[in-house]
Amino acid sequence: MKTSSELSDAHIVLFAVQVTSEGDLVSLLKVVRWRPDILSNTLIYRLLLSFYPAESTGKLTLVNFLQSLGDRPDDARGPETPSPEPSISNLSRNEALRRIRALSLRPIPEHRALHTHSELANVVVEWAKILEQLHGSAQPAGEFVQNFIGQDSDLRRWYESYLVPVIRLQYEFYPDIEDVIGLQGIETLSDAEGIQTLLQYAVRRQNPSDVARDLDQVVSPWVRGASEAKRRRVDYSVEDTTAEVEAWESVYDWLVSTSRTEFNVAAKAYVDWSGPIENHQPTDMDEEVARFAQTGMAIVYGCSAASTDARNICRQVLIKAAKLLNLGPLDLFQSGPDISVPENFVNGLSETDLLPNALLKNSNNFTLVTGPSVQLLTGLLATAEILSGFSMSRNITELSHVTIFGSERRHKDELRRLLQHIPLQTRYEIDWRSVRRQLLWLHSWTEIQPVEAGQQRIAFLSRLPIGFVETQILDALLKAAQYNIIKDVYLDNPSPALSESEVEARVVAAILEAYDNASNGNRDRGGMKRASEILKAFRANFPHSPSLSDIDQLIKATHSLSFYQLTLQHGVPFKPVSIRVQKDPLTLLDKVLEQDARAYTKLDDLLEIARNLVRAHLPNRGNVITEDSEPLQLRLLDAEHRITYQAIMAALAANDFDTAYAYITTRLNTSLAQFAPSGFVDDISWRAAYSAGKYRPSASPKSLSARIDSLTQRMELLSRALMLAPSGEALPGILATWRRYEEELDGLKTQAVQEERAFDAKADASLPGAFGLDNRDADVAETKRVMARRSGPVGSGPSYEEEAPLGLFDVARGAAAALRKSAAFPLGSTGLRDLKIRSDTSMHHDAQREQAGSPVSDDGGRVRKRDMVANMVTSGLVSGMGWVLGAQPRDRTDFKGGSQH
């Protein structure tokens, strides 16, 4: 066994290795102090890192040992001489050297996070990492390192930048989370990755306060330490802050990007976090404050949420950003703030500035915190609040696009959507006065109205003229039936926003819109009810309005028409708008008469509908006399004639000749021509009379008298047709029908006379003491009976022989006599003086009348019915039948000399 003096350097090193591996730091310290020339601090540090069992003893033993190493001089020898064990001392020198060479000693690492030449600091950091791996947490490492931070500033910075954040995450903040980052991980993190990693635990909990706390107590120390490490890796002659600026930019990027998905978390954390300002040097304070404030603006513009909570948080963020640059205080909860954004500021804005990756650009005027940018964002937030009240929530970016870059058409679309959506609110009663004020504020971002002419303000609807906005609001008020508000604001107001003519036009348009959208013509239902209510509400305000007067007539006509059965083409049911789209609305009454079997019996009602349609001045291009330039009375009479004619035709189609006869004789007004312009032709009256005159009932009357009366009525109607026919083209057909009726009536008359004579003969024969008479006596008896009837009482009835209508040529002969006396039809040199129209039929009639004791013309007693008909036909022939006689009036443009017969 060798003595202490005989031990070689190799034996001493082996001895130090042995006591170190045994954890006997007391003995190691003795050896170190005994031979400091061999066992340097560097070697001891390497031996500790290589062989000292960290789990064998308490941390204080190692701490005391390391502190003792630092206190001794490098060349001072200790008084004690330790004795190595025989296993070492008995080794030969060569064997000791061989074992020394076989040792694998760990080098002292140089940690990038330190960048110091202090071996002790590197050993402490390395040992802290060993302790963390050993115990599975950073708490023991922290307790260990705390003993040395006063000896080395780099070690203190590392401790505060890396170890403390890890300890806080693992022990103080998230002890229940197993995967919290450790020392090895935090030292290797890059800026963006590190911020995302360090804040992930707070984000998981969705707690903004935790995020703000972690930003302040975890991220901020780490950013400063990491930035310092970057600076020290570059050998600059002056201090460089670029690394730290880049690190903080990563924090700002994280806040903005996280706000897009976790807005409440990121935005509230921004409000609660004091930021990196207090940790900066005065030289870069202003720039960093501006960047921190700009981050707040970027968070607001990047917010995709449009809820009430999101808007409240946005206000808080804006208030903080403005205060950072002394632009506050702001009252962002005012309902209608007065916002003024300079036009030159808006000219510097671009739509690309609203892209997510552009919000934090230094050149982005949207997010750079200035007076105009704060005003703009204030206006956008107030706009969002108003739209939310209308249940049309929009985020700030969308509102920015509309407000700054929207065209006039875009603004019109936005206003239209608003006015369509507002009436749909059912949660509460709509205050339309407040709605109007809010819409006007959206137009100018100020409650001072009107805006000065030529003053271009920036606002949500500022591209629209104020008159257009007011007109649209008026339309909305009309739809909402807010008639009192309309009168107060637009009619009774000393300074109305719209002229009276504009208001009247919108009222008329609203009535017609409701009318056109109505599905039923009854004015007590649906759209017709609404149209009637609007008319009633404003009729007194516009007493001289022709448009409202026309609408009044239209509504009356539509209401009355709704009670009739009416279906349009292809089975489409009648709607009020059908009246307004018809070229000739009166044709609808024609359809009513066609489809409603009994409608013709309600002629008075139909005529009133027709009058109202005419008074409504609807487009009526189906008739040449219905232009507005024609007299109203003429158009009314024409409409009455048309509807009466259709009713007559409907009555005839229903085999109701009596009604048709009554309408012709009592309803057709022949005074239409006095209102008509020159050249007007009444083509309705004669057609109605002619159609009824040639009508033949489906079932002939059974009694002979009824058949004769029916024929007489129809011949009377034919005589009217002769009088009213406008040209000679229609006369042949009328006369042909007349002649057929005349032949038929001759047969009925002969039959009637025979029946009458047979009845008289039977009556005479039945007298007591009667004897048969010869022919001469019979004639005398007949003459006496005729004379008795003429001299009899007024109530005695004439015979069919006396009452039979005149023949065609009897009528023509009477017309010839009238024409001779008429100055309106002067004839040629031969004239009509010698004109004689006779026929075998006429001569036969004269003979019969002479034999019956009846003159051709009765000049006393009753006027015979056949004479009345003859007079009517004669007067008609004078004006319309000259062609039969060969005479033409002078005033006919197509005058031709006809041959006389």
Summary of the structure (lengths in Angstrom):
residues: 901
radius of gyration: 59.8
end to end distance: 184.4
largest distance: 206.8
contacts: 2753
relative contact order: 0.03
helix: 63%
strand: 0%
